[in-house]
Amino acid sequence: MGQLEFDIEGTVFTADLLEDDAPRSIEVLREFLPLKSYLMHVRWSGHATWINIDEIDLPEIPRENHTVYPSRGDILFYPGYRNEQEILVPCGPTCFKSPAGELAGNHVATLNASREDLVALEQDTLENGMKEIVVREV
């Protein structure tokens, strides 16, 4: 099983890829890694953070292992069916949505982080703003 590494300003988390559940999504994700970007607090979805990937030219990606209600640590890859493209990192109760309404993202990985670490991450982005992030395959 492959893994991703999320390096958030020196704090590193790993995530187990769900290659059997979202194979096309993971194949496309691997094509643009490593990703250097910013992690920010969500505007609409609850207790979560996200990475805007709208500048990446993505091919068509089917809905795979998709959900509107991810659990804490469930990494969602959203290729922009009805809204901007993004990677969602839920840190607590989350209903994935936008001004367009509820969105279903492809659950591609599960973050290996404690509840406390994720709560702190979400709170930090809420109070202090964006964090530099590098996402790479391990």
C-alpha positions as a printed Julia matrix, in Angstrom:
138×3 Matrix{Float64}:
   0.0    0.0     0.0
   1.37   3.39   -0.97
   1.48   6.43    1.26
   1.38  10.18    0.95
   3.33  12.57    3.12
   1.79  15.87    4.16
   4.54  18.27    5.28
   2.87  21.29    6.87
   5.6   23.78    7.74
   7.77  21.02    9.22
   5.02  18.96   10.84
   4.74  15.75    8.85
   1.79  13.37    8.65
   1.46  10.27    6.47
  -1.68   8.98    4.8
  -2.41   5.48    3.52
  -3.55   5.49   -0.11
  -6.77   3.6    -0.88
  -5.55   2.24   -4.2
  -8.24  -0.44   -4.54
 -11.08   1.99   -3.78
 -10.05   4.98   -5.94
  -7.51   3.75   -8.52
  -8.07   6.4   -11.22
  -8.08   9.26   -8.72
  -4.79   8.07   -7.21
  -3.26   7.59  -10.67
  -4.07  11.22  -11.53
  -2.93  12.46   -8.11
   0.46  10.82   -8.6
   0.89  12.67  -11.91
   1.09  16.1   -10.22
   2.99  15.17   -7.05
   4.94  16.58   -5.36
   2.49  19.41   -4.77
   3.69  22.63   -3.14
   0.79  24.78   -2.09
  -1.11  26.22    0.86
  -3.41  24.54    3.36
  -6.27  26.76    4.46
  -9.4   26.56    6.56
 -12.6   25.6     4.75
 -15.28  28.19    4.22
 -18.37  26.0     4.02
 -17.66  22.46    5.16
 -17.2   22.52    8.94
 -14.05  21.4    10.72
 -11.66  20.85    7.84
  -8.83  22.3     5.8
  -8.25  22.25    2.06
  -5.71  22.74   -0.72
  -6.82  24.58   -3.84
  -5.63  22.71   -6.95
  -7.68  24.65   -9.49
  -4.56  25.61  -11.48
  -3.84  21.96  -12.31
  -5.21  20.73  -15.63
  -6.9   17.49  -14.61
  -8.28  14.85  -16.97
 -11.81  13.56  -16.47
 -11.96  11.51  -13.28
 -14.9    9.28  -12.36
 -16.61   9.33   -9.01
 -14.79   6.7    -6.94
 -15.31   5.92   -3.29
 -17.0    9.32   -3.03
 -18.64  10.86    0.01
 -20.19  14.1     1.21
 -19.6   13.23    4.88
 -15.95  12.23    5.33
 -14.63  11.1     8.68
 -11.79  12.91   10.43
  -8.61  12.26    8.43
 -10.35  11.01    5.25
  -8.51  12.77    2.41
 -10.89  13.7    -0.4
  -9.77  14.49   -3.95
 -12.34  16.68   -5.69
 -11.69  17.12   -9.43
 -14.14  19.98   -9.84
 -17.42  18.43  -10.94
 -19.42  21.5    -9.78
 -16.91  23.72   -8.02
 -13.18  24.43   -7.89
 -10.74  21.51   -7.74
  -9.35  20.73   -4.31
  -7.97  18.29   -1.8
 -10.02  18.27    1.41
  -8.47  17.33    4.77
 -11.26  16.82    7.33
 -10.2   17.48   10.92
 -13.54  16.89   12.66
 -17.25  16.93   11.76
 -17.41  17.76    8.05
 -20.1   18.02    5.4
 -18.28  18.73    2.13
 -20.04  21.66    0.46
 -19.67  24.94   -1.38
 -21.89  27.78   -2.6
 -23.03  25.22   -5.23
 -24.36  22.96   -2.44
 -23.14  19.62   -1.11
 -20.19  18.07   -2.97
 -19.02  14.47   -3.1
 -15.25  14.03   -3.15
 -13.29  10.88   -3.91
 -11.88   9.38   -0.7
  -8.3    8.59   -1.77
  -6.35   8.27    1.48
  -6.65   8.15    5.25
  -4.41  10.41    7.32
  -2.44   8.83   10.17
  -2.95  11.59   12.73
  -4.5   11.76   16.16
  -7.76  13.54   16.86
  -5.83  16.09   18.91
  -3.35  16.78   16.08
  -6.17  17.32   13.58
  -8.14  19.57   15.94
  -4.98  21.65   16.49
  -4.32  21.85   12.74
  -7.85  23.02   11.95
  -7.81  25.54   14.8
  -4.42  26.9    13.7
  -5.61  27.5    10.13
  -8.79  29.11   11.45
  -6.97  31.48   13.81
  -3.7   32.11   11.94
  -4.46  31.55    8.27
  -2.82  29.55    5.5
   0.07  27.15    6.05
   2.64  26.11    3.48
   2.24  22.45    2.56
   4.08  19.91    0.45
   2.27  16.7    -0.5
   4.44  13.91   -1.89
   4.33  10.18   -2.3
   6.48   8.25    0.17
